[in-house]
Amino acid sequence: MVKTKNEYINREISWLHFNARVLQECDDPNVPLIDRLRFLGIFSNNLDEFFKVRYATVKRIVDAGKSGKSVLGGEKANDLLEEITKIVIAQQARSLEIFTGIEDELAAENIFIINENEVSESQAEFIRDYFFSKVNQELMTIILNDLTEFPLLKDTAAYLAVKIVMKNGSEKGRHNRYALIEIPKGIDRFVVLPKEGDKNYIIILDDLIRFCLDNVFTMFEFESITAHMIKITRDAELDIDNDLSKSFIEKISSSVEHRKISDPVRFVYDKKIDKDTLQFLKEKMDIMGTDSVIPGGRYHNRRDYMGFPSLGRHDLMYEKIDPLPVKGLSMKGSLLEMIAHKDYMIYAPYHTFSYVTKFLREAALDPKVRTIQITVYRLASDSQIASALINAVKNGKQVTVQIELQARFDEQANIEYANQLQAEGIRLIFGVSGLKVHSKICMIEREEAEGIKRYGFISTGNFNESTAKIYTDYTLFTAHEGILKDMSKVFAFFETNYKINKYKHLIVSPHYTKSTFLKLIDKEITNAKAGREAYIKIKMNSLTSYKMVDKLYEASRAGVKIQMIIRGICCLIPGVEGMSENIEAISVVDKFLEHPRLFIFANGGNPKIYISSADWMTRNLDFRVEVGCPIYDPDIRQELLDTFDISWRDNLKARIFSDKQDNAYRKRDENEPELRSQFEMYYYYQNKLES
C-alpha cells in the first residue's frame, strides 16, 4: 500500500473533534436545558485535562528540541501546538455563543443568571449578607505591585485579576494597583438568590465577589475597580524520582505534590480584560511564546456547570432511570449459588451495579470463602467496594488488593485508600514496574465439598458505584473454571512479574493482547479471501495504535466488512477507496458516557466475542496490564450481539467518522423510524424481563 498524507488522523486533533461532539450536546434542543449546561461543564473539564496531559506532552517534545514526527503521526510538534490552539480558540468562541443561547432559553423558563450590574436592592442585601457570612473569610487576595516574585497560581483554579485605579493623592497623577483573588473552591459556584414570584435568580460566585469588591479593598482610596477572570493549566505528567530509600507511595505522593509547581501549558483570560492588566500579568508570569494563550469569556472553570442547581425543575433535566435487575439473577438469594450454575452479565447503568457490591458483601460473610483478590483503578469517593473488602478482612478472609497508584488524577485518592485498606489489614500490591494495571478483575476462592472453587467477575469499567450510574459498562459474573484459572495467573503475575504466563482463555496485555487481536483479524482476512463470511464489529473508547489501524486497512482491502463504534479518538479514516472502503465508523455521544470495549469476529460463522478493559491504544496494548475475556454463554453472546446492533442502528445521536472530520450526524432515511440507542437499550432490557 502506498502511504498517503491522509492515512491517519492525528490523535490530538481527533480528541478535539471528540470534545466538539460533547459541545454539540450543549447545542442540541433534544437535550434538556439544564443538562445542556452540564454538558458545557463536561466540555470544559475535558479541555482542562487535555491541556494537562496531551498538550503538555507535545509541548515537552518542543521544549526538548525535537520534531516529534515519529510519534505524532507525521506532524511536527510545533505545527501541532499551533493547530491545537487555533481549534481550541474556535471551540471556546462557539461554546460562548451556545452559552448565550442557553441563557436566553433559561430566561424563557423564568431562570435568570444575573451579574453584579443586574442586582436589585433586595438582592443586594442578601448578597452582602452572604458575602460576609460565607465568602469573605474564604478569600485569598494578593496585592501584586510590590511583590518581588509572582505568586504560584494553582492548576486550573480560577482567579479574578483586579485592576484598582487609585484616586489622586500625595503622589503625582494616578497609578494602578493590581491584585489577584482566588475563587474559593469550597463554596458553591452558583448562589441561588431568593425567588421573586415565579422567577428564579442565580448569581455566579465570581459576580457576587465583583459586587463586593469595594468591601475587599477598603484600605485603598480608588476611583474604580475592575476584575476579569484568568486561569492557568499546568503539565500533569508525573515525574517519579529514583530514590531507592523512598517507598512507592512516597514517590507517587511526591510527584503529585510536584504537579502544583509544574510548568504552565495554557493561560486563559477574559478577552475583555484591559490591555495594561493583561500585559502586566504576562510579564510577571513570564508567559512564553510556546505557551497556549487563549482569550475566553467572562467565566472560566465552566466545568462547575456540571453541578448547576436543578431548582426543582426536573422537567428541564433527563428523567432518571431505575436500574433494572438481571433476568434470573435475584438480589434476594445467594449470588454465588446462582453464578455456580450459569454466567450472568450486567450492563450498567441499565442494570443495577449493586450486584457487584452484593457479590463482595456475600463473600465477606460466607464462612466458606477463604480469599478475595481484586484490582482497583478508580473507586468512588465513599466506596462501598472498599467497605466490603474491609468487612471481609474483619471476618478473617485473606484479602489482596492490587491498587494502581498512578491512575490519572486519582493518584491522591488512591493513596488515601491504600493507607486506609492497609491499616485495616488488607494486603496491597502496588503494580508492576513500567506498567499501569488497568484490568478490572476480581476472584474469590471458596472451600466446597469437591475442594476449592473459584468465582469472579471481569468488567470493562471501574468498580465505582458513582460512575456506574453514568458510564455504560459490561461486567461478567462467572464460575468458569478455565477463565478463573487464567485469572489466578494474572494475579500471580502481579507478585512475580518476571514470569510470563500462558493463558488459554483470557487475552492479557502487555504480552498477548495485540498479537491475539492481530491473529483474529488475520483469520477474517483469510476467510474473506476464501469467500467465507468475514466481518469485525468493534465497540471501544479510542483507536490510536497505528499497527492496529494498518491491520484494519489490510482487512478492508481483503473485503472484510468492519463496523466500529468509537466514542473518542479515532486515528483511522473510514470509507477511503483503496484503503478503507469496507470500514464504517460512528461515535455515539448521549446521556450516558459510552465506555465498554466489545470485540466481535465472524470466525467463519461461529462468532468469537470478547469484552475487555483495553482500547486499541499503544498504552493499553504495550504498557498496561489489561484483561480481555471470551464470552461462552449463548444467552450473553446473543445479548452482546443485540446491544451492539442497537448502538449501531442509532440515527439520532450517532456521528459519522470521515476524512471531513465534521462530526456530521448520521442521516435517517425518510421511512426509517427514529432510534436513540441509549433509550432503546433500556427498553430492550425491560422487554427481556417481561418476556
CORFENUR-V875394 format. One record per residue. RES is the residue in three letters. SS is DSSP state (H for helix, E for strand, - for the rest). Layout:
BEGIN
res:ss
RES:SS
RES:SS
END
This chain:
BEGIN
res:ss
MET:-
VAL:-
LYS:-
THR:-
LYS:-
ASN:-
GLU:-
TYR:E
ILE:-
ASN:-
ARG:H
GLU:H
ILE:H
SER:H
TRP:H
LEU:H
HIS:H
PHE:H
ASN:H
ALA:H
ARG:H
VAL:H
LEU:H
GLN:H
GLU:H
CYS:H
ASP:-
ASP:-
PRO:-
ASN:-
VAL:-
PRO:-
LEU:H
ILE:H
ASP:H
ARG:H
LEU:H
ARG:H
PHE:H
LEU:H
GLY:H
ILE:H
PHE:H
SER:H
ASN:H
ASN:H
LEU:H
ASP:H
GLU:H
PHE:H
PHE:H
LYS:H
VAL:H
ARG:H
TYR:H
ALA:H
THR:H
VAL:H
LYS:H
ARG:H
ILE:H
VAL:H
ASP:H
ALA:-
GLY:-
LYS:-
SER:-
GLY:-
LYS:-
SER:-
VAL:-
LEU:-
GLY:-
GLY:-
GLU:-
LYS:-
ALA:H
ASN:H
ASP:H
LEU:H
LEU:H
GLU:H
GLU:H
ILE:H
THR:H
LYS:H
ILE:H
VAL:H
ILE:H
ALA:H
GLN:H
GLN:H
ALA:H
ARG:H
SER:H
LEU:H
GLU:H
ILE:H
PHE:H
THR:H
GLY:H
ILE:H
GLU:H
ASP:H
GLU:H
LEU:H
ALA:H
ALA:H
GLU:-
ASN:-
ILE:E
PHE:E
ILE:E
ILE:E
ASN:-
GLU:H
ASN:H
GLU:H
VAL:-
SER:-
GLU:H
SER:H
GLN:H
ALA:H
GLU:H
PHE:H
ILE:H
ARG:H
ASP:H
TYR:H
PHE:H
PHE:H
SER:H
LYS:H
VAL:H
ASN:H
GLN:H
GLU:H
LEU:-
MET:E
THR:E
ILE:E
ILE:E
LEU:-
ASN:-
ASP:-
LEU:-
THR:-
GLU:-
PHE:-
PRO:-
LEU:-
LEU:-
LYS:-
ASP:-
THR:-
ALA:-
ALA:E
TYR:E
LEU:E
ALA:E
VAL:E
LYS:E
ILE:E
VAL:E
MET:E
LYS:-
ASN:-
GLY:-
SER:-
GLU:-
LYS:-
GLY:-
ARG:-
HIS:-
ASN:E
ARG:E
TYR:E
ALA:E
LEU:E
ILE:E
GLU:E
ILE:-
PRO:-
LYS:-
GLY:-
ILE:-
ASP:-
ARG:-
PHE:E
VAL:E
VAL:E
LEU:E
PRO:E
LYS:E
GLU:E
GLY:-
ASP:-
LYS:E
ASN:E
TYR:E
ILE:E
ILE:E
ILE:E
LEU:H
ASP:H
ASP:H
LEU:H
ILE:H
ARG:H
PHE:H
CYS:-
LEU:H
ASP:H
ASN:H
VAL:H
PHE:-
THR:-
MET:-
PHE:-
GLU:-
PHE:E
GLU:E
SER:E
ILE:E
THR:E
ALA:E
HIS:E
MET:E
ILE:E
LYS:E
ILE:E
THR:E
ARG:E
ASP:-
ALA:-
GLU:-
LEU:-
ASP:-
ILE:-
ASP:-
ASN:-
ASP:-
LEU:-
SER:-
LYS:-
SER:-
PHE:H
ILE:H
GLU:H
LYS:H
ILE:H
SER:H
SER:H
SER:H
VAL:H
GLU:H
HIS:H
ARG:H
LYS:H
ILE:H
SER:-
ASP:-
PRO:E
VAL:E
ARG:E
PHE:E
VAL:E
TYR:E
ASP:E
LYS:-
LYS:-
ILE:-
ASP:-
LYS:H
ASP:H
THR:H
LEU:H
GLN:H
PHE:H
LEU:H
LYS:H
GLU:H
LYS:H
MET:H
ASP:-
ILE:-
MET:-
GLY:-
THR:-
ASP:-
SER:E
VAL:E
ILE:E
PRO:E
GLY:E
GLY:-
ARG:-
TYR:-
HIS:-
ASN:-
ARG:H
ARG:H
ASP:H
TYR:H
MET:H
GLY:H
PHE:-
PRO:-
SER:-
LEU:-
GLY:-
ARG:-
HIS:H
ASP:H
LEU:H
MET:-
TYR:-
GLU:-
LYS:-
ILE:-
ASP:-
PRO:-
LEU:E
PRO:-
VAL:E
LYS:-
GLY:-
LEU:E
SER:-
MET:-
LYS:-
GLY:-
SER:-
LEU:H
LEU:H
GLU:H
MET:H
ILE:H
ALA:-
HIS:-
LYS:-
ASP:-
TYR:E
MET:E
ILE:E
TYR:E
ALA:E
PRO:-
TYR:-
HIS:E
THR:-
PHE:-
SER:H
TYR:H
VAL:H
THR:H
LYS:H
PHE:H
LEU:H
ARG:H
GLU:H
ALA:H
ALA:H
LEU:H
ASP:-
PRO:-
LYS:-
VAL:E
ARG:E
THR:E
ILE:E
GLN:E
ILE:E
THR:E
VAL:E
TYR:-
ARG:-
LEU:-
ALA:-
SER:-
ASP:-
SER:-
GLN:H
ILE:H
ALA:H
SER:H
ALA:H
LEU:H
ILE:H
ASN:H
ALA:H
VAL:H
LYS:H
ASN:-
GLY:-
LYS:-
GLN:E
VAL:E
THR:E
VAL:E
GLN:E
ILE:E
GLU:-
LEU:-
GLN:-
ALA:-
ARG:-
PHE:-
ASP:-
GLU:H
GLN:H
ALA:H
ASN:H
ILE:H
GLU:H
TYR:H
ALA:H
ASN:H
GLN:H
LEU:H
GLN:H
ALA:H
GLU:-
GLY:-
ILE:-
ARG:E
LEU:E
ILE:E
PHE:-
GLY:-
VAL:E
SER:-
GLY:-
LEU:E
LYS:E
VAL:E
HIS:-
SER:-
LYS:-
ILE:E
CYS:E
MET:E
ILE:E
GLU:E
ARG:E
GLU:E
GLU:E
ALA:-
GLU:-
GLY:E
ILE:E
LYS:E
ARG:E
TYR:E
GLY:E
PHE:E
ILE:E
SER:E
THR:-
GLY:-
ASN:-
PHE:-
ASN:-
GLU:-
SER:-
THR:H
ALA:H
LYS:H
ILE:-
TYR:E
THR:E
ASP:E
TYR:E
THR:E
LEU:E
PHE:E
THR:E
ALA:-
HIS:-
GLU:H
GLY:H
ILE:H
LEU:H
LYS:H
ASP:H
MET:H
SER:H
LYS:H
VAL:H
PHE:H
ALA:H
PHE:H
PHE:H
GLU:H
THR:-
ASN:-
TYR:-
LYS:-
ILE:-
ASN:-
LYS:-
TYR:-
LYS:-
HIS:-
LEU:-
ILE:E
VAL:E
SER:-
PRO:-
HIS:-
TYR:-
THR:H
LYS:H
SER:H
THR:H
PHE:H
LEU:H
LYS:H
LEU:H
ILE:H
ASP:H
LYS:H
GLU:H
ILE:H
THR:H
ASN:H
ALA:H
LYS:H
ALA:-
GLY:-
ARG:-
GLU:-
ALA:-
TYR:E
ILE:E
LYS:E
ILE:E
LYS:E
MET:E
ASN:-
SER:-
LEU:E
THR:-
SER:-
TYR:H
LYS:H
MET:H
VAL:H
ASP:H
LYS:H
LEU:H
TYR:H
GLU:H
ALA:H
SER:H
ARG:H
ALA:H
GLY:-
VAL:-
LYS:E
ILE:E
GLN:E
MET:E
ILE:E
ILE:E
ARG:-
GLY:-
ILE:-
CYS:E
CYS:-
LEU:E
ILE:-
PRO:-
GLY:-
VAL:-
GLU:-
GLY:-
MET:-
SER:-
GLU:-
ASN:-
ILE:E
GLU:E
ALA:E
ILE:E
SER:E
VAL:E
VAL:-
ASP:-
LYS:-
PHE:-
LEU:E
GLU:E
HIS:-
PRO:-
ARG:-
LEU:E
PHE:E
ILE:E
PHE:E
ALA:-
ASN:H
GLY:H
GLY:H
ASN:-
PRO:-
LYS:E
ILE:E
TYR:E
ILE:E
SER:E
SER:-
ALA:-
ASP:-
TRP:E
MET:-
THR:H
ARG:H
ASN:H
LEU:H
ASP:H
PHE:-
ARG:E
VAL:E
GLU:-
VAL:E
GLY:E
CYS:E
PRO:E
ILE:-
TYR:-
ASP:-
PRO:H
ASP:H
ILE:H
ARG:H
GLN:H
GLU:H
LEU:H
LEU:H
ASP:H
THR:H
PHE:H
ASP:H
ILE:H
SER:H
TRP:H
ARG:-
ASP:-
ASN:-
LEU:-
LYS:-
ALA:E
ARG:E
ILE:E
PHE:-
SER:-
ASP:-
LYS:-
GLN:-
ASP:-
ASN:-
ALA:-
TYR:E
ARG:-
LYS:-
ARG:-
ASP:-
GLU:-
ASN:-
GLU:-
PRO:-
GLU:-
LEU:-
ARG:-
SER:H
GLN:H
PHE:H
GLU:H
MET:H
TYR:H
TYR:H
TYR:H
TYR:H
GLN:H
ASN:H
LYS:H
LEU:H
GLU:H
SER:-
END
